[in-house]
């Protein structure tokens, strides 16, 4: 895919979503793509980027974030507790908080670094054994602990729905989010972002639809 396709792709996705909800942000999921592929979007003025791995993100973004202070980096992959010290303050948003040990670690690290990332709780909305995420029945208690005990800035829920009817799961996640009065909602990827918009997602995590397929 050539360099400027990514900008065209982004522009057309933006037009598409503005018709439905102009407050929604697109996270350009840049994991595995080199900075050469990402720079055209940065120069175009796009600010939100998603990475899966802390190590890869450090190598790619550390200097760039000095030069472009408006860039917001989102960690959308699983965060191991031993990587938290590198993740903060590099990441402005963490989308994958899914257990108490991790909450505790982020809490102590954000105090040390004096930087509070915005955090999404990953909810296991399809109750799938193979997926990470807080179980629905434990969500409210987990959230209260994160907020009161660990002083985390929880802004919303993130879900990775089962591949069958995503609408059911998006709808469920939105209901949970409303109940807990979260301002943000992280759901929808390249293959289902328009569906996610119908359920008021505020952050779409779009990779291949912008950058083309990964090798």
C-alpha positions in Angstrom: 0.0 0.0 0.0 1.6 3.3 -0.9 2.2 6.1 1.5 -0.7 8.4 0.9 -3.3 5.8 0.7 -3.4 5.7 4.4 -4.3 9.4 4.6 -7.0 8.9 2.0 -8.3 5.9 3.9 -8.4 7.9 7.1 -10.2 10.8 5.5 -12.9 8.6 4.0 -13.5 6.7 7.3 -13.7 10.1 9.1 -16.4 11.3 6.6 -18.3 8.1 7.1 -18.3 8.3 10.9 -19.0 12.1 11.1 -22.4 11.4 9.6 -23.2 9.2 12.5 -21.3 10.7 15.4 -18.9 13.6 15.1 -17.4 13.1 18.6 -16.0 9.7 17.9 -12.2 9.4 17.7 -10.3 7.1 15.4 -7.3 5.3 16.9 -5.0 4.5 13.9 -3.7 1.1 15.0 -0.1 1.3 13.9 1.2 -1.8 15.6 3.8 -3.6 13.4 3.9 -0.7 10.9 7.2 1.3 10.7 7.3 5.0 11.4 7.7 5.6 7.7 4.1 4.4 7.2 2.8 6.4 10.1 4.4 9.8 9.4 2.0 10.8 6.5 -0.9 10.5 9.0 1.1 12.5 11.7 1.8 15.2 9.1 -1.8 15.2 8.1 -2.6 16.1 11.7 -4.0 12.8 13.0 -3.3 12.4 16.8 -4.5 9.1 18.1 -2.4 5.9 17.6 -2.7 2.4 18.9 0.1 0.0 19.8 -0.1 -3.6 21.1 3.3 -4.0 22.6 5.1 -1.7 25.1 8.6 -2.5 23.7 7.7 -1.8 20.1 5.9 1.4 21.1 8.9 2.7 23.1 11.2 2.2 20.1 8.9 3.9 17.7 7.2 6.7 19.6 9.5 8.0 22.3 11.2 10.6 20.2 8.2 11.3 18.0 6.1 12.2 21.1 8.7 14.9 22.0 8.4 16.5 18.6 4.6 16.1 18.2 3.2 16.9 21.7 -0.5 16.5 20.5 -0.1 12.8 19.8 -2.0 10.5 22.1 -0.8 7.0 22.3 -3.2 4.1 23.2 -2.1 0.7 24.5 -4.7 -1.7 23.1 -2.9 -5.0 23.7 -2.5 -6.9 27.0 -0.3 -5.2 29.6 2.0 -7.4 31.6 2.6 -6.0 35.1 6.4 -6.1 34.6 6.0 -3.7 31.6 3.9 -1.1 33.5 7.0 1.0 34.4 7.8 1.4 30.7 4.2 2.0 29.7 3.8 5.1 31.9 4.0 7.9 30.9 4.5 6.8 27.2 0.8 5.8 26.9 -1.9 8.4 27.4 -4.6 5.7 27.3 -4.6 2.1 28.4 -7.4 0.0 27.0 -6.7 -3.3 28.6 -7.0 -3.1 32.4 -8.3 -6.6 33.4 -7.2 -7.5 36.8 -6.5 -6.2 40.3 -2.7 -6.9 40.3 -2.4 -4.7 37.2 -4.6 -2.0 38.7 -2.3 -1.9 41.7 0.9 -1.7 39.6 -0.5 1.1 37.5 -1.5 2.9 40.6 2.0 2.8 42.2 3.7 3.7 38.9 1.4 6.7 38.2 2.3 8.1 41.6 6.0 7.7 41.0 5.8 9.3 37.5 3.2 11.8 38.5 1.3 11.0 35.3 -2.3 9.5 35.3 -3.2 7.7 32.1 -6.8 7.4 31.0 -7.8 3.8 31.5 -10.5 1.5 30.0 -11.5 -1.6 31.8 -11.5 -4.5 29.5 -14.8 -6.4 30.0 -15.1 -10.0 28.9 -18.5 -9.3 27.3 -18.9 -12.6 25.7 -17.8 -14.5 28.8 -15.2 -16.4 26.7 -12.7 -18.6 28.4 -9.9 -17.7 26.0 -10.3 -13.9 26.3 -9.0 -11.5 29.0 -11.3 -9.2 30.7 -13.3 -8.6 33.9 -16.4 -10.7 34.2 -19.6 -8.7 33.9 -20.8 -9.7 37.4 -17.5 -8.5 39.0 -17.3 -5.3 36.9 -19.0 -2.8 39.3 -16.9 -3.9 42.3 -13.7 -3.9 40.3 -14.4 -0.4 39.0 -15.1 0.9 42.6 -11.8 -0.5 43.8 -9.9 1.0 40.8 -11.4 4.4 41.5 -11.4 4.5 45.3 -8.5 2.2 46.4 -6.1 2.7 43.5 -7.1 6.2 42.4 -7.1 5.3 38.7 -8.6 7.5 36.1 -11.1 5.1 34.6 -12.8 6.7 31.6 -14.7 3.7 30.1 -15.0 0.1 29.0 -13.3 -1.7 26.2 -14.6 -4.9 24.6 -13.5 -7.5 22.1 -16.8 -9.2 21.2 -17.2 -12.7 20.0 -17.2 -12.9 16.2 -20.8 -13.9 15.8 -23.5 -11.2 16.3 -21.5 -8.2 17.5 -24.6 -6.0 17.9 -25.7 -8.0 21.0 -22.3 -7.5 22.7 -21.9 -3.8 21.7 -25.4 -3.2 23.0 -24.5 -5.0 26.3 -21.3 -3.0 26.7 -23.1 0.2 26.1 -25.7 -0.6 28.7 -23.0 -1.4 31.3 -21.2 1.8 30.4 -24.3 3.9 30.8 -25.0 2.3 34.1 -21.6 3.2 35.4 -21.8 6.7 33.7 -18.5 6.4 31.8 -17.8 9.2 29.3 -15.9 7.0 26.9 -16.4 3.6 25.2 -13.7 1.7 23.3 -15.3 -0.7 20.8 -15.2 -1.4 17.1 -12.4 -2.3 14.8 -11.8 -2.4 11.0 -14.4 -5.0 10.4 -17.2 -3.7 12.6 -16.6 0.0 13.4 -19.9 1.1 11.8 -21.8 -1.2 14.0 -19.9 0.1 17.0 -20.9 3.6 16.1 -24.6 2.7 16.3 -23.9 1.9 19.9 -22.2 5.2 20.6 -18.6 4.0 20.7 -16.3 7.0 21.3 -13.0 5.3 20.3 -12.7 3.1 17.2 -9.5 1.0 16.9 -8.9 0.8 13.2 -5.7 -0.7 11.7 -5.9 -2.5 8.4 -8.7 -0.3 7.0 -6.2 2.6 7.3 -2.8 1.1 6.8 -3.6 -2.0 4.6 -3.0 -5.6 5.6 -0.1 -6.5 7.9 2.6 -8.7 6.4 
